[in-house]
Amino acid sequence: MRNKDVLALILGGGQGTRLYPLTKLRAKPAVPIGGKYRLIDVPISNCLNSGINKIYVLTQFLSESLHRHIYQTYKFDIFYGGYVYILAAEETTSGMGWYQGTADAVRKQLARIAEANVEDVLILSGDHLYRMDYAEFIALHRQKRADVTIAVKPVGRADAPRFGILNTDADGRIICFYEKPKAEELDGLECALSSGDTYLASMGIYVFRTDVLQQALRESDAEDFGRQIIPATIHKYRVYAYTFHGYWEDIGTIRSFYEANLALTLPDPPFDFYDSRRPIYTRPRFLPPSVTDGCNLERVVLAEGSLIHGASIRESVIGLRSIVGEGVRIARTVMMGADFYESPEEKLENRRLGRPDIGIGRGSSIEGAIIDKNARIGEGVVIRPHTAEEGMVETEYYVIRDGIVVIPKNTIVPDGMII
């Protein structure tokens, strides 16, 4: 069923500093995940599977690869209708400039929102991993005659300080909202409809009546939805909660990105890409099947177009066009693969210049790492897990963050290096 009178706004996020160096050369929603997808594919696919085909993606930082991916992936014919449009921050005669926050980004696009001529606006983040039927979300919003509806997820006391915490009356109307309360401030915020220390955490997913969104943003210069706009609406408008009980992960840090990927290798993963009724779409690449020869693979997510020879791999995600040489051992690693194959002539030229082939060279041992796209890891390289420390260690060849070694995109790691 089409939700023709709903517009989805997907917020492309800020600089993504907590995901650095994965965001060194790309926007946060363009970060690859699950071997072959990008983070932006998740909310767009959720929209399409929910019958929502009017979609704006608001972007700002390092957005070229995100723009290219969306352009190459989401094209609708004249019979299906709908669109996925990119609204980049821009300077105009009306004074528009860089987005200063989530609310400011939407405020600067109110004219485009009005042009869509819809009843409700669905506001989403471009860096969450989950599968949700927004049609049910919007149905509750309209059933309650709500002005604003917030998607919430029950969380325990230990996790509550990481989120905006709200409480509701017996009808589900929100009566209070606290942005990331301290542990000592949680008493009395327990969900009245649940037993024990259960709290309702905002997922950063909202439905606004279009006129209410316009009014709330025009009457305020607030820059952020979670910290400013949402708390201000509680007592002025009819604001309700929609409780979501499925898997949901905010891919905001290197650690959360790493763990969400490795969770895909579990026998019964909390999130999987194998729901034929609600698939996650991505760009068709027309790659050949992967080849493994003399390998030992245990709990491995292996994307297409890969060539793996004589390697031992366990609990890892191996991305598109990955090349892994003989005698390589890989464990608990996210390898993103490559954007292209090298020709024999290119390999000879790179070797003449002292550069390893793209992929992982013979005899290397890698554990507890993230290998970004197009990395060239030489022969006999050793990468070991590190103890999580405050701050970040950055060198020419790697970054260590949250105890995870990240090899940035296009990096060359010479033969025999030990990290």
Kinemage of the C-alpha trace (Angstrom):
@kinemage 1
@onewidth
@group {chain A} dominant
@subgroup {mainchain}
@vectorlist {calphas} color= white
{ca met a 1} P 0.000 0.000 0.000
{ca arg a 2} L 1.424 3.374 -1.007
{ca asn a 3} L 1.744 6.170 1.534
{ca lys a 4} L 1.447 8.853 -1.132
{ca asp a 5} L 0.883 11.677 1.336
{ca val a 6} L 4.060 11.005 3.343
{ca leu a 7} L 7.475 12.525 2.657
{ca ala a 8} L 10.585 10.915 4.155
{ca leu a 9} L 13.520 13.127 5.118
{ca ile a 10} L 16.750 11.195 5.714
{ca leu a 11} L 19.357 13.227 7.571
{ca gly a 12} L 22.841 12.609 6.212
{ca gly a 13} L 24.512 13.526 9.496
{ca gly a 14} L 27.427 15.772 10.367
{ca gln a 15} L 31.133 15.163 9.916
{ca gly a 16} L 30.955 11.685 11.462
{ca thr a 17} L 34.004 12.310 13.637
{ca arg a 18} L 33.289 9.309 15.888
{ca leu a 19} L 33.453 7.043 12.819
{ca tyr a 20} L 36.777 8.455 11.636
{ca pro a 21} L 38.766 7.235 9.645
{ca leu a 22} L 35.863 5.497 7.856
{ca thr a 23} L 34.482 9.005 7.283
{ca lys a 24} L 37.810 10.509 6.211
{ca leu a 25} L 36.847 10.340 2.521
{ca arg a 26} L 33.077 9.770 2.617
{ca ala a 27} L 29.869 10.857 4.331
{ca lys a 28} L 28.673 8.754 7.245
{ca pro a 29} L 25.640 7.271 5.397
{ca ala a 30} L 27.973 6.172 2.574
{ca val a 31} L 30.040 3.924 4.877
{ca pro a 32} L 29.866 0.293 3.621
{ca ile a 33} L 28.232 -2.318 5.842
{ca gly a 34} L 27.435 -6.012 5.596
{ca gly a 35} L 29.905 -6.716 2.797
{ca lys a 36} L 27.990 -5.043 -0.060
{ca tyr a 37} L 25.613 -2.387 1.273
{ca arg a 38} L 25.950 1.182 2.482
{ca leu a 39} L 24.304 2.592 5.597
{ca ile a 40} L 21.984 4.818 3.540
{ca asp a 41} L 20.471 1.704 1.922
{ca val a 42} L 18.797 0.782 5.223
{ca pro a 43} L 16.430 3.765 5.707
{ca ile a 44} L 15.735 4.064 1.971
{ca ser a 45} L 14.843 0.366 1.773
{ca asn a 46} L 12.647 0.650 4.868
{ca cys a 47} L 10.809 3.509 3.154
{ca leu a 48} L 10.280 1.599 -0.087
{ca asn a 49} L 9.150 -1.527 1.774
{ca ser a 50} L 6.671 0.635 3.698
{ca gly a 51} L 5.121 2.155 0.583
{ca ile a 52} L 6.886 5.523 0.934
{ca asn a 53} L 8.459 6.631 -2.325
{ca lys a 54} L 8.900 10.378 -1.842
{ca ile a 55} L 12.312 10.657 -0.220
{ca tyr a 56} L 14.704 13.546 0.372
{ca val a 57} L 18.260 12.896 1.578
{ca leu a 58} L 19.858 15.918 3.264
{ca thr a 59} L 23.636 15.905 2.861
{ca gln a 60} L 26.580 18.151 3.599
{ca phe a 61} L 30.018 16.690 4.361
{ca leu a 62} L 32.050 14.644 1.826
{ca ser a 63} L 28.864 13.714 0.028
{ca glu a 64} L 30.187 12.916 -3.480
{ca ser a 65} L 30.263 9.120 -3.032
{ca leu a 66} L 26.850 9.208 -1.337
{ca his a 67} L 25.396 11.210 -4.222
{ca arg a 68} L 26.862 8.779 -6.750
{ca his a 69} L 25.541 5.730 -4.912
{ca ile a 70} L 22.008 7.133 -4.642
{ca tyr a 71} L 21.997 8.230 -8.285
{ca gln a 72} L 23.162 4.804 -9.494
{ca thr a 73} L 20.811 2.828 -7.241
{ca tyr a 74} L 17.416 4.458 -6.787
{ca lys a 75} L 15.830 5.165 -10.161
{ca phe a 76} L 12.063 4.811 -10.543
{ca asp a 77} L 10.170 4.449 -13.792
{ca ile a 78} L 7.247 6.640 -14.839
{ca phe a 79} L 4.686 4.032 -13.773
{ca tyr a 80} L 5.989 3.592 -10.214
{ca gly a 81} L 6.499 7.278 -9.624
{ca gly a 82} L 8.281 8.608 -6.588
{ca tyr a 83} L 11.831 9.839 -6.200
{ca val a 84} L 14.937 9.935 -4.052
{ca tyr a 85} L 16.278 13.496 -4.244
{ca ile a 86} L 19.438 14.820 -2.650
{ca leu a 87} L 19.186 18.203 -0.916
{ca ala a 88} L 22.722 19.401 -0.291
{ca ala a 89} L 23.532 22.380 1.911
{ca glu a 90} L 23.953 25.378 -0.356
{ca glu a 91} L 24.390 29.128 -0.328
{ca thr a 92} L 21.525 31.074 -1.901
{ca thr a 93} L 20.172 34.630 -1.983
{ca ser a 94} L 17.915 33.721 0.962
{ca gly a 95} L 20.985 33.177 3.104
{ca met a 96} L 21.126 29.411 3.223
{ca gly a 97} L 24.456 27.949 4.237
{ca trp a 98} L 25.921 24.974 6.090
{ca tyr a 99} L 23.490 22.988 8.203
{ca gln a 100} L 24.085 23.712 11.894
{ca gly a 101} L 22.190 20.674 13.208
{ca thr a 102} L 19.323 18.320 12.419
{ca ala a 103} L 16.563 20.864 12.988
{ca asp a 104} L 18.455 23.592 11.155
{ca ala a 105} L 18.921 21.280 8.160
{ca val a 106} L 15.177 20.623 7.910
{ca arg a 107} L 14.330 24.299 8.517
{ca lys a 108} L 16.483 25.311 5.561
{ca gln a 109} L 14.524 22.919 3.333
{ca leu a 110} L 10.990 23.930 4.379
{ca ala a 111} L 10.263 25.341 0.932
{ca arg a 112} L 11.097 21.981 -0.672
{ca ile a 113} L 8.979 20.189 1.919
{ca ala a 114} L 6.016 22.447 1.106
{ca glu a 115} L 6.433 21.627 -2.599
{ca ala a 116} L 5.936 17.912 -1.816
{ca asn a 117} L 2.358 18.690 -0.693
{ca val a 118} L 2.087 15.869 1.857
{ca glu a 119} L 0.151 15.383 5.083
{ca asp a 120} L 3.013 13.999 7.188
{ca val a 121} L 6.813 14.159 7.205
{ca leu a 122} L 8.839 11.165 8.383
{ca ile a 123} L 12.282 12.181 9.712
{ca leu a 124} L 14.987 9.488 9.732
{ca ser a 125} L 18.685 9.111 10.378
{ca gly a 126} L 21.068 7.853 7.721
{ca asp a 127} L 23.274 5.800 10.062
{ca his a 128} L 20.999 3.305 11.869
{ca leu a 129} L 20.757 -0.444 11.253
{ca tyr a 130} L 17.234 -1.837 11.671
{ca arg a 131} L 14.181 -3.011 9.762
{ca met a 132} L 10.927 -1.163 10.493
{ca asp a 133} L 7.511 -0.982 8.856
{ca tyr a 134} L 6.927 2.762 8.796
{ca ala a 135} L 3.347 2.157 7.624
{ca glu a 136} L 2.483 0.869 11.115
{ca phe a 137} L 4.274 3.836 12.660
{ca ile a 138} L 2.306 6.310 10.546
{ca ala a 139} L -0.980 4.430 11.134
{ca leu a 140} L -0.593 4.852 14.913
{ca his a 141} L 0.306 8.510 14.424
{ca arg a 142} L -2.940 9.104 12.549
{ca gln a 143} L -5.056 6.888 14.772
{ca lys a 144} L -4.039 8.975 17.804
{ca arg a 145} L -4.558 12.200 15.833
{ca ala a 146} L -1.034 13.088 16.922
{ca asp a 147} L 0.850 16.185 15.887
{ca val a 148} L 4.169 14.424 16.445
{ca thr a 149} L 4.964 10.746 17.035
{ca ile a 150} L 8.353 9.488 18.218
{ca ala a 151} L 9.646 5.944 17.688
{ca val a 152} L 10.935 4.559 20.993
{ca lys a 153} L 12.725 1.401 22.057
{ca pro a 154} L 12.644 -0.116 25.563
{ca val a 155} L 16.122 -0.158 27.126
{ca gly a 156} L 17.557 -1.141 30.504
{ca arg a 157} L 18.920 1.188 33.142
{ca ala a 158} L 22.550 0.683 32.095
{ca asp a 159} L 21.855 1.881 28.527
{ca ala a 160} L 19.379 4.656 29.356
{ca pro a 161} L 21.938 7.497 29.836
{ca arg a 162} L 23.013 7.094 26.185
{ca phe a 163} L 19.592 8.157 24.876
{ca gly a 164} L 16.844 10.682 25.132
{ca ile a 165} L 14.454 9.121 27.687
{ca leu a 166} L 10.732 9.830 27.733
{ca asn a 167} L 7.656 8.723 29.606
{ca thr a 168} L 4.025 8.410 28.592
{ca asp a 169} L 0.561 8.264 30.087
{ca ala a 170} L -1.656 5.178 29.745
{ca asp a 171} L -2.739 6.273 26.244
{ca gly a 172} L 0.832 6.538 24.969
{ca arg a 173} L 0.950 10.342 24.991
{ca ile a 174} L 4.392 11.618 25.967
{ca ile a 175} L 4.368 13.627 29.189
{ca cys a 176} L 8.087 14.225 29.726
{ca phe a 177} L 11.391 13.991 27.848
{ca tyr a 178} L 14.978 14.096 29.121
{ca glu a 179} L 17.960 14.151 26.752
{ca lys a 180} L 20.644 11.698 27.977
{ca pro a 181} L 19.838 11.868 31.706
{ca lys a 182} L 22.532 10.985 34.215
{ca ala a 183} L 22.205 7.713 36.108
{ca glu a 184} L 21.016 9.473 39.273
{ca glu a 185} L 18.290 11.250 37.292
{ca leu a 186} L 16.630 8.051 36.060
{ca asp a 187} L 14.529 7.360 39.157
{ca gly a 188} L 10.899 7.999 38.323
{ca leu a 189} L 11.438 7.796 34.555
{ca glu a 190} L 10.701 4.065 34.347
{ca cys a 191} L 8.115 3.117 31.752
{ca ala a 192} L 4.756 2.871 33.525
{ca leu a 193} L 3.560 0.196 31.097
{ca ser a 194} L 6.465 -2.195 31.841
{ca ser a 195} L 7.780 -3.953 34.898
{ca gly a 196} L 11.270 -3.402 36.311
{ca asp a 197} L 13.869 -0.878 35.229
{ca thr a 198} L 12.699 -0.378 31.652
{ca tyr a 199} L 12.942 3.016 29.989
{ca leu a 200} L 11.634 4.329 26.671
{ca ala a 201} L 14.527 5.606 24.566
{ca ser a 202} L 14.021 7.865 21.582
{ca met a 203} L 15.346 6.307 18.373
{ca gly a 204} L 15.690 9.660 16.623
{ca ile a 205} L 12.844 8.715 14.260
{ca tyr a 206} L 9.867 11.087 14.101
{ca val a 207} L 6.613 11.675 12.238
{ca phe a 208} L 5.371 15.279 12.135
{ca arg a 209} L 2.194 16.644 10.678
{ca thr a 210} L 3.579 18.888 7.974
{ca asp a 211} L 1.957 22.064 9.281
{ca val a 212} L 3.187 21.336 12.816
{ca leu a 213} L 6.748 20.766 11.572
{ca gln a 214} L 6.670 24.059 9.700
{ca gln a 215} L 5.289 25.929 12.695
{ca ala a 216} L 7.688 24.376 15.209
{ca leu a 217} L 10.739 25.218 13.103
{ca arg a 218} L 9.671 28.727 12.093
{ca glu a 219} L 8.877 29.710 15.681
{ca ser a 220} L 12.289 28.595 16.925
{ca asp a 221} L 15.932 28.982 15.982
{ca ala a 222} L 16.823 25.684 17.702
{ca glu a 223} L 19.386 23.628 15.801
{ca asp a 224} L 18.730 20.078 17.038
{ca phe a 225} L 15.621 17.893 17.179
{ca gly a 226} L 16.573 15.631 20.083
{ca arg a 227} L 17.952 18.268 22.435
{ca gln a 228} L 15.658 21.190 21.602
{ca ile a 229} L 12.713 20.778 19.218
{ca ile a 230} L 11.289 17.534 20.656
{ca pro a 231} L 11.315 18.644 24.336
{ca ala a 232} L 9.664 21.929 23.314
{ca thr a 233} L 6.801 20.152 21.514
{ca ile a 234} L 5.789 17.945 24.465
{ca his a 235} L 3.559 20.473 26.214
{ca lys a 236} L 2.483 22.440 23.134
{ca tyr a 237} L 1.345 19.636 20.800
{ca arg a 238} L -0.138 16.161 20.916
{ca val a 239} L 3.043 14.051 20.990
{ca tyr a 240} L 2.797 10.246 21.135
{ca ala a 241} L 5.191 7.305 21.338
{ca tyr a 242} L 5.403 4.345 18.954
{ca thr a 243} L 7.158 1.410 20.629
{ca phe a 244} L 9.523 -0.632 18.469
{ca his a 245} L 10.659 -4.046 19.749
{ca gly a 246} L 12.978 -5.193 16.948
{ca tyr a 247} L 16.741 -4.927 16.502
{ca trp a 248} L 18.062 -1.384 16.209
{ca glu a 249} L 21.639 -0.145 16.356
{ca asp a 250} L 23.003 3.369 16.061
{ca ile a 251} L 26.182 2.999 13.967
{ca gly a 252} L 27.807 6.049 15.508
{ca thr a 253} L 31.233 4.808 16.607
{ca ile a 254} L 33.995 2.545 15.328
{ca arg a 255} L 33.152 0.009 18.059
{ca ser a 256} L 29.420 -0.074 17.231
{ca phe a 257} L 30.190 -0.358 13.505
{ca tyr a 258} L 32.608 -3.223 14.114
{ca glu a 259} L 30.296 -5.158 16.436
{ca ala a 260} L 27.215 -4.676 14.220
{ca asn a 261} L 29.132 -6.148 11.276
{ca leu a 262} L 30.505 -9.114 13.216
{ca ala a 263} L 27.020 -9.839 14.585
{ca leu a 264} L 26.025 -10.653 10.990
{ca thr a 265} L 28.278 -13.742 11.159
{ca leu a 266} L 26.380 -15.309 14.076
{ca pro a 267} L 24.311 -18.467 13.392
{ca asp a 268} L 21.181 -16.509 14.341
{ca pro a 269} L 22.127 -12.865 13.724
{ca pro a 270} L 20.065 -10.134 15.413
{ca phe a 271} L 19.787 -8.465 12.006
{ca asp a 272} L 20.068 -10.203 8.661
{ca phe a 273} L 19.721 -9.255 5.030
{ca tyr a 274} L 17.763 -12.365 4.046
{ca asp a 275} L 14.151 -11.208 4.454
{ca ser a 276} L 12.745 -11.704 0.960
{ca arg a 277} L 9.573 -9.781 1.835
{ca arg a 278} L 11.472 -6.719 3.027
{ca pro a 279} L 14.849 -6.725 1.279
{ca ile a 280} L 17.582 -4.154 1.750
{ca tyr a 281} L 18.294 -2.716 -1.676
{ca thr a 282} L 21.642 -1.556 -2.989
{ca arg a 283} L 23.381 -0.826 -6.265
{ca pro a 284} L 23.462 -3.742 -8.738
{ca arg a 285} L 27.095 -4.306 -9.682
{ca phe a 286} L 26.860 -7.389 -11.941
{ca leu a 287} L 29.875 -9.028 -10.317
{ca pro a 288} L 30.925 -12.652 -10.873
{ca pro a 289} L 30.489 -15.231 -8.090
{ca ser a 290} L 33.159 -15.473 -5.418
{ca val a 291} L 35.816 -18.208 -5.676
{ca thr a 292} L 37.372 -20.011 -2.706
{ca asp a 293} L 40.152 -22.524 -3.266
{ca gly a 294} L 41.655 -24.616 -0.459
{ca cys a 295} L 40.158 -22.404 2.231
{ca asn a 296} L 38.847 -22.896 5.738
{ca leu a 297} L 35.883 -20.607 6.285
{ca glu a 298} L 33.962 -20.511 9.551
{ca arg a 299} L 31.078 -18.079 10.113
{ca val a 300} L 32.050 -15.817 7.237
{ca val a 301} L 29.879 -13.335 5.346
{ca leu a 302} L 31.415 -13.371 1.857
{ca ala a 303} L 30.318 -10.860 -0.767
{ca glu a 304} L 30.388 -11.509 -4.494
{ca gly a 305} L 33.344 -10.987 -6.783
{ca ser a 306} L 35.949 -12.159 -4.239
{ca leu a 307} L 38.970 -14.386 -4.872
{ca ile a 308} L 40.170 -16.297 -1.787
{ca his a 309} L 43.042 -18.802 -2.140
{ca gly a 310} L 44.374 -21.044 0.616
{ca ala a 311} L 43.224 -18.799 3.457
{ca ser a 312} L 41.723 -19.457 6.874
{ca ile a 313} L 38.942 -17.023 7.778
{ca arg a 314} L 36.599 -17.052 10.762
{ca glu a 315} L 33.974 -14.708 12.220
{ca ser a 316} L 34.572 -12.063 9.569
{ca val a 317} L 32.812 -10.009 6.917
{ca ile a 318} L 34.602 -10.072 3.552
{ca gly a 319} L 33.380 -7.408 1.137
{ca leu a 320} L 33.071 -6.994 -2.611
{ca arg a 321} L 36.052 -7.877 -4.842
{ca ser a 322} L 38.197 -8.937 -1.886
{ca ile a 323} L 41.488 -10.570 -2.848
{ca val a 324} L 43.093 -12.767 -0.151
{ca gly a 325} L 46.359 -14.631 -0.761
{ca glu a 326} L 47.655 -18.038 0.303
{ca gly a 327} L 48.407 -18.743 3.942
{ca val a 328} L 46.481 -15.707 5.164
{ca arg a 329} L 44.696 -15.961 8.500
{ca ile a 330} L 41.819 -13.584 9.234
{ca ala a 331} L 39.734 -13.524 12.421
{ca arg a 332} L 37.048 -11.154 13.708
{ca thr a 333} L 37.756 -8.679 10.941
{ca val a 334} L 35.651 -6.470 8.679
{ca met a 335} L 37.212 -6.312 5.216
{ca met a 336} L 35.377 -3.930 2.876
{ca gly a 337} L 36.971 -5.143 -0.361
{ca ala a 338} L 37.688 -2.980 -3.387
{ca asp a 339} L 36.035 -0.697 -5.921
{ca phe a 340} L 37.822 -2.280 -8.895
{ca tyr a 341} L 39.996 -5.141 -10.122
{ca glu a 342} L 43.592 -4.579 -11.157
{ca ser a 343} L 44.664 -5.708 -14.618
{ca pro a 344} L 47.873 -7.788 -14.976
{ca glu a 345} L 49.592 -4.732 -16.458
{ca glu a 346} L 48.539 -2.562 -13.506
{ca lys a 347} L 49.817 -5.161 -11.054
{ca leu a 348} L 53.217 -5.262 -12.784
{ca glu a 349} L 53.474 -1.490 -12.724
{ca asn a 350} L 52.488 -1.296 -9.038
{ca arg a 351} L 55.000 -3.990 -8.113
{ca arg a 352} L 57.706 -2.102 -10.018
{ca leu a 353} L 56.870 0.884 -7.828
{ca gly a 354} L 57.027 -1.275 -4.692
{ca arg a 355} L 53.282 -1.366 -4.075
{ca pro a 356} L 51.548 -4.604 -3.028
{ca asp a 357} L 48.505 -5.809 -4.958
{ca ile a 358} L 45.098 -4.677 -3.743
{ca gly a 359} L 43.894 -7.045 -1.014
{ca ile a 360} L 45.834 -9.049 1.559
{ca gly a 361} L 49.180 -10.563 0.617
{ca arg a 362} L 50.431 -14.085 1.310
{ca gly a 363} L 51.160 -15.190 4.844
{ca ser a 364} L 49.565 -12.220 6.582
{ca ser a 365} L 47.711 -12.610 9.887
{ca ile a 366} L 44.920 -10.186 10.733
{ca glu a 367} L 42.678 -10.172 13.801
{ca gly a 368} L 40.330 -7.606 15.308
{ca ala a 369} L 40.612 -5.098 12.461
{ca ile a 370} L 38.664 -3.077 9.927
{ca ile a 371} L 40.213 -3.007 6.446
{ca asp a 372} L 38.693 -0.190 4.394
{ca lys a 373} L 38.313 -0.296 0.618
{ca asn a 374} L 41.209 -0.524 -1.828
{ca ala a 375} L 43.764 -1.178 0.910
{ca arg a 376} L 47.024 -2.830 -0.200
{ca ile a 377} L 48.356 -5.069 2.548
{ca gly a 378} L 51.684 -6.659 1.759
{ca glu a 379} L 52.993 -10.154 2.495
{ca gly a 380} L 53.671 -11.287 6.046
{ca val a 381} L 51.827 -8.388 7.664
{ca val a 382} L 50.597 -8.948 11.232
{ca ile a 383} L 47.679 -6.987 12.738
{ca arg a 384} L 46.697 -7.808 16.321
{ca pro a 385} L 43.871 -6.587 18.587
{ca his a 386} L 44.745 -3.723 20.922
{ca thr a 387} L 43.489 -2.665 24.325
{ca ala a 388} L 40.811 -0.012 24.134
{ca glu a 389} L 42.247 3.334 25.200
{ca glu a 390} L 41.007 6.865 25.542
{ca gly a 391} L 41.529 8.907 22.422
{ca met a 392} L 42.919 7.712 19.124
{ca val a 393} L 46.276 6.641 17.700
{ca glu a 394} L 46.872 7.661 14.083
{ca thr a 395} L 49.852 6.908 11.845
{ca glu a 396} L 50.556 6.890 8.129
{ca tyr a 397} L 49.420 3.263 7.890
{ca tyr a 398} L 46.641 2.775 10.443
{ca val a 399} L 44.361 4.243 13.073
{ca ile a 400} L 43.656 2.551 16.418
{ca arg a 401} L 40.320 3.498 17.934
{ca asp a 402} L 38.226 1.708 20.578
{ca gly a 403} L 40.930 -0.991 20.555
{ca ile a 404} L 40.296 -1.708 16.862
{ca val a 405} L 42.940 -1.300 14.174
{ca val a 406} L 41.502 0.464 11.133
{ca ile a 407} L 43.379 0.468 7.835
{ca pro a 408} L 41.994 3.551 6.029
{ca lys a 409} L 40.811 3.546 2.447
{ca asn a 410} L 43.562 3.371 -0.212
{ca thr a 411} L 46.297 2.790 2.382
{ca ile a 412} L 49.448 0.844 1.471
{ca val a 413} L 50.840 -1.391 4.262
{ca pro a 414} L 54.337 -2.658 3.349
{ca asp a 415} L 55.514 -6.262 3.602
{ca gly a 416} L 56.292 -7.568 7.062
{ca met a 417} L 54.774 -4.697 9.058
{ca ile a 418} L 53.549 -5.590 12.556
{ca ile a 419} L 50.739 -3.501 14.005
